[in-house]
Structures are given as structure tokens and as C-alpha cells.
Amino acid sequence: MSRWSPLGFALAVLALWELASRTVIDPYFLPTPTAIIARAVTSLPTMLPYFAVTLGEALLGALIGAAVAIPLGYAIAKSRTVARTIEPYTAMSQAIPAVAIAPVLALWLGYGTAPILALCAVMVFFPISLTTTYGLGHIDPDVIAAARLDGAHGWSLLRSIEFPLALPAILTGLRNGLTLAMTGAVVGEFVIGGNGLGQLLTAQQRNNDTEGLFATVAALAVVAIAMYGTVRAVESMVEERL
């Protein structure tokens, strides 16, 4: 029963939404779900190139962020000095809104893809570094001690013991980071420009295309959920093997 509860809740909300948009609320301000779905289906060929650009920016930016966050998370987990020095600044990076960072990145890196990738990397940096630190810091000390008795140390200990045991936590950070990367890519395109969904949403807003706006946002939500679910499935597979 619990598995069907989210679906039942969603259907109930959509039914109320449909009814409200047909009877109480002007569809210009809140189009009906059926109209949004129909628009999304008919506009899919047009939206795909925009989605490809934004998705590529989000994935590449997340990869760049992870390449920095995972080693730094390891350093924080292994060194109290590094933790005391770096952790306040990693937390501070999340207090600054993405829309405020984007113009600064454009000033430093110029307009184009580079500042958008940097913004995506900044968005994913904190959750991945945090979960990496947590995963490495909560490994059973007895497991580490036994591995060292068997001769594992340094790189061999990290490769054979620490990284595999911390991988579920790292994937949790990556799962949350990818959805943030999509947000960063869209926000970056809003502020900096580009050829992705941010520009499509801007054009639809200027044209007062309410159905188009809702259809694009709905499609964006579906892509974000698919990314989240894919990483969650990989995470479950890793957990089953441990």
C-alpha cells in the first residue's frame, strides 16, 4: 500500500489542479495538467536540443565538482587541521545564492559555457565533499586495523577498503548534487546566457507562453527525477554488494 501512496497523492493533486484550472483559476495563470502534458508532447522535438545542452552542462559541471570535492573530502576526513581550515569555507559556499555567483563567474571566465560549468561545479561541491567526509569518517576502525595488519596502507588501503566502503555515501552526495547541477545550469543560462533550457524559459516568458513555461518546467522535473533515480539504483546495487 505504501508504494502506491505517492502515486495516489500525485493523482489526487493533479485532479484537483485540473478541476481548479477549469472552474476557478484562469488557465493563463495556471494551465491544466492535461494542457501542459499535451504541450510537452508536441514540443518535445523542439525542446530536445535545449535539454541536451543543459544536461551536458550539468553532467560535466558535476564531474568537475566531484573531481575536486572527493579528494578534498578525503583530506578533511583524514586531517583535523584540514577540516578546521577548510570546512567553514565549504559551508560558506552554500550560503551564497547561485544567482549571485553567476555574474562573478562570468566576469572571471567570460560569457559562454565555462562560467556555467563552474557554477554547476560549485553547486555540487558541498554535498559531495560532505558525504565523502562522512563516508570515510564512519568506517569501522576495526576493519581499517585488520586491513593494516594484512599489509594494506596508503593507496592500497584507500583502493581496497576505504573507497569501496565510503562509495554509498559518496553516491548519495552525487545523487543530490546532480539535481543541484541541473538547477545551476538553468540559473547560469538565465544570468549568463547560452543555448539551453534557461534561454528557452526566458523566451517563453517574454512571449507570455504560460503553457510552454509549465511544459518546460515539467519536463525539467522529469529529467531531474530520472537522474536522481538512476544514481539511486546504482547506489542500491553498490550497497547490496557490500
N, C-alpha and C positions, 0 to 999 in steps of 0.2 A: 504493500500500500504506500509506504514512504517513497518508493521510487517514482510513483506516479503523482505524488503531491506537487512537485514543481510544475509538471506539465498541466495538471488541473488548475493550479493557481494562475499560470500564464494564460490558459484558455479563458478563464473567468475574467481576467483583466482585459484581454482583447475583446471579449464580448461586451463588457461594459463600455469600453472605449468606442467600439463600433456604434453602440446604441447612443452614446452621448454625442458623437460627431454627427449622427444623423438627425438628432432631435433637439439638442440643447446648444452645442458649440458649433460655431461657424467652421465648416471644413477648411476654410482658408487658413485658419489658425491651428487647427488640429485635424488633418485629413484622417479618414477612416483607415483602419488596418488593411481592409481589402483593397482600397485605392493605392496605398503605399506598396503593398505586395505586387499589385499589377504593374505599377510604375517601375519597381525594381526589376521585374522580369523583362519588361520591354526595353529598359535602359541598360540592361546588363552588357550587351556588346559595346556600348559607348563607355561604360564605367570601367571595363576591364583594363584598358591601358593605364588609367589613373591609379587603379588598385595595384597594378604591377609595380608602378613607380614607388608608391608609398610603402608597399610591403617590402620591396627591395631595400629601401632606405632603413626601414625598421629592423630588418634582419641583420643587415650589415652593421648598423649602429649598435645593435645589441651584441653582436660578435666582438666589436671593438671594445665596448664597455666591459664585457666578460673577460676579455684578454687582459685588461688592467685590474678588474675587480677581484678575480680569483687569486692571482699571486699576492695582491695586497691583503686580501682576506687571510691568506696563509701566513703572511708576515705578522698580521695583527694577532692571530691565534697563537703564534709561537713566541712572540716577544711582547712583554709588558710595556717596554719602552716605546715600541712602535704603536702599540694600542693606545697608550696615553697621549702620544703625539698626534696620531692620525685620526682616531675615531671622532673627536669633536668636529673636525673639518668635513668628514664624510657625512655626518649627521646634518651639518650646516648646509651642505649641498642640496638637501631635500627641502630646506625651508624657503629656498628662493624659487618663485614660480617660473615654470618653463617659458611663459610668455615674456618674462623679464630677462631671461638669459639669452633668448634668441637674438635680439638686436646686438648684444655684446659679441656673440659668436660671429654674427655677420660682419661686424666691424673688424674683428681679428682675422677672420678667414675669407672674407669676401662673400658675395652672393653666389648661390648655387647649391650643389649637393653637400659640399664639405661642412658648412655650419649645421645643416640638418642632421648629418651623421653624428656630428659632435653632440648635438642636443639629445639625440636618441641614446648615445653612449652615456651621457650624464644622467639621463632618466633611469637607466637600468643599473647604474654603478652601485648605488646604495643597497638595493635588495640583494644583489648577487654577492657583494662583499660581506654583507651582514650574515647571510645564510652560510657562506663559505666559512666564516669565522666560527659560527655556531656549530656547524657540522664537524669541523676539525677539533674544536674545543670540547666536544662532548663524546669523543671516542673513549671507550672503556680503557683506563690506564693499564689494566691487566693484559689487554690484548696487545698494546704497544710494548709492554715489558716482555711478553712472551716472544714477540717478533724480534726484539733486540737480542734476546737470548739465542735465537736461531740465526743471528748474524745480520739481520736487516738493519740498515741505518741510512740516514740521508735520503738520497734519491730512491734507493730500493725500498725503503720504508714508506716513503710517500706514494710510490707507484703501486706497491703490492698491498698495502694495508690502509694507509690514511686516506688516500684519494677515493678508493672504492667505497669505504665506509662513510665518507662525507658526501659522496655523489648524490644520494637522495636529497640532502639539504641543499646542495648546490643547484640541483634541478628545480627545487621549489622556488629558489630565488630567480632562476631563469624563466620559470613559468610566469611569475608575476612581472618580471622585467620585460618580457616580450609584449605584454599588453600595454605597459607604460611606454615602450618604444613606439608602438603604433600611435599613441597619443602624442609623443614627442615629434614624430614625423608630420602629423597633421598640423600641430601647432606651429612647427617650423615653416611649413608651407604657407600657413596663414600670414606669418610675420615676414618671412624672408622671400617667399615666392617659390616657384617650382612648377612641376607638371603633374603633381599627384592630387590626392583627394582634397587637400586644403584648397587648392586652386579651383577644383570643381565645386566645392561647397561655397566658395566666395562668389563664383559666377552665378550659382543658383540663388544665392541670397540677393545679389544685385538685380536679378530678373524676377524677384518675388515668386520664385518657383518653390512653393511650400512642399508640394508632393515630392519634388526632386530632392529637397533637403532631407526630408524624412526617409526617403528611399535610400539615399547615400549613407545616412547615419545608421539605418537598419542593416544595410549590407556590411558596413564597417564593423558593427557589433557582431555580426555572424562570423566575419573573418577573425576577429579577436577571440571569440569563443572557440573557434576551430584551432587556433594556435595554442590557446590555453589547454584545450582537451588533448591535443597531440603530445605536448610536453608532459601532461599528467599521465598519459598512457605509458610513455617511456619511463617516467618516474615509478609507476607501479611495477613495470617489468623489472627495473633495477632492484626494487625493494623485494620482489619475490625471489630473486637470485641470491640475495644476501642472507 
